[in-house]
Structure formats: C-alpha cells, structure tokens
Amino acid sequence: MKVLVYPPNSMILADLVERGGHEPVVLMKEIGEHVRDAEIDAPPLNVTEEDLKRALRYVSVEEPAGLKGRIGLLAPLLEEAEASIILRDAPPTFGCMGCAVADEFFKYLIRRREIPTLEVAYEGGEKVEEMVSEVMTFLEQLKKEGQR
C-alpha cells in the first residue's frame, strides 16, 4: 500500500513505512523527478507551470505564491496515497514543512481524502518508542486489510 508520510520529507517515517512492508509516498521522490526534468533551470528551486496548475485545484489563485508552490509540489503525493501517517508537533529535525500555513492546509487536505490515517504526536525522549510502536501497529493493520 502507498503510505503518505507527513512531514513529507521525514526519512525516519519513510524508513518505518518501508520496514512495515509498504511504499512510502515522500517528497524526496517528487523533488527527484523535478531535478531530472530538463525543463527546470535551477532544480529544485523552480516551480513549473504544471505545479501551479495542480495547486489551483486545491487553493485559490489569491493565495501566496509560497503556499501555491508547496501545495503544487505536494499534490501528486496526496493524489497517489492510499493511507497516511501524520506526525504532529514534530521538531524541524524530524522533517520540516517550512511554512505553517502550507503545513496546516496540507494536513487538512490529507484528512479530507478520507483514507486510513494515523495521527500520532511527537513527544521525544522515551516516548519515541511508543510512537514507533503505534506506527508499526498501524502499518500491520493496513497490511492485513490489504490482504482481504
């Protein structure tokens, strides 16, 4: 199953998803496609016309350019995901979104998709083991549901 990890650049969550037997849907893959695209002059800093068109399916044209750019880049991840894991209150070292408005809006879009979603709070320290256990239990349940 394709599982969107959020924050979308979290290598830790992506690794847990792979260990759980699923395919992580992550930002690094999308940026990798942009970097290899000959149309981009200075990857991955430029936003393509396609990115903006995708963003306009979700946000108004009056929204700030930064929000549209982020949502345009993240939209394919959202559309491809069959499940998701949202890590709340994650420190920037765990995988930063970079923009509070885009962060909240993208989490709203994930919830609106009505796909199986685990929302788990990052508490750090000894609580990390509990968080990892919760993630792995969720992934195991997805695997069982997928086999039906």
N, C-alpha and C positions, 0 to 999 in steps of 0.2 A: 504494500500500500504506500502511496506517496504522502508523506507527512511533512507539512509545513512547520518549520521551527521558527519561533519568534522570541527573541530578536533574530532576524533573518540571516545574520552573519555570525551566529554562535556556533563555533566549531565544536564546542562541548556538547550542545544539544544534537548537532548533526551526527556526532560520533555515537551518542546514545541511541539515536534512531537507527543507524546502521547496525549497531550491535543487537538491536531488537528485531532485526530481520526486515526492516522497511527501507524505503528510499527517502532520504532527506530532501526536502524541497528548500533550497537555500539560495541566498543572494549571490554567493560566490559563483554559482553556475551561470546565473543571468549576466553578471558582470563579465565572466569569461567569454560569453558569446559576444558581448559588446566589444571587448578588447580585440577579438579576432575579426570583427566586421571592418571591411575596407572603407566603409562609408564614414567611420568615425575618424576625426583628425587627431584628437589627443585623448585616447581612451584612458580610463573610463569616465572622464570628466564631462564629455559632451552628452547631451540628451538628444536622441533622434526625433524626427517628426513622428515616427511610429510610437515612441514612448509617450509623446504628448497626446496623440490620438487615443491611446489606451487610457491615459489618465482622465481624459474628458468623459469617459464612460462612468467615472466614479465621482469626479469633483467638478465644480463649476469653473468656467473659464476665468472668473474673477478671483479665484484663489491664488495665493502667492506662487510664484514660479518654482520655488524650492519644494513646496508641497506637491505640485503637479509633477515635477521631475521625479520625486521619490515614489509617488504612487504609480506613475507610469512605468518605472523600473520594477516595482514590486508586483504589479498587476498580473503578469504571467505566472508568478508563484502562486498567487491566490487562486487563479483560474485552474491551475494544474493540481492543487492539493485535494486529497481525499480525506484528510484528517489534519489536525494541527495541535501543536503544543505551544502555549503562551506562557512565558516566564515573566511574572510580574515583579516589579521592583528590582530588576537585575542591575548590578553595577556596570558601568561602561566597559570594564574589563571582560565582562561575560559576553558582550556583543551589543554594541551601542546602535541605536536607531539614528541618532544625530539631530532629530527635530521633534520636539514634544508634540506639536500639532499632528505631524505625519504619524508619529508613534500611536497616539490615541485613535486617530482616524483609521489607520490600518488595522488595529485591533478590533475596532467596530466592524470593519468590512469582513474580517475573519469570522466574527460571531454571527454576522448576518448571513453567511453562507450556510449555516446550519449543518456543518459537517461535524463528526465526532471531534471534540476539542477538550483538551486537558488544560486548565489554568492552574498553575502552581506558583506559589510565592517563593522568591529567593530570600532565604533567611541567613545564609552563610554559616560559617563555623561547622559545628557538629550537625546542624540541621541539613547540611548538603546531602548527607547520606539518605535522609528521609525523602528529600526531593528526588534524588536519583531513583530510589525505590518506587516512588509514586509514578515517575515517568516510565520505568521499565514495566510496571504492572499495567499501565495504560496501553503500552505497545503490545504486550502479550494479549490483552483483551482484543485489540484490533486484529491481531493475527488470527485469533480464534474466530472472530466474526467474519473475517475474510475467507476462512476455510469452509464456511457454511454454504 
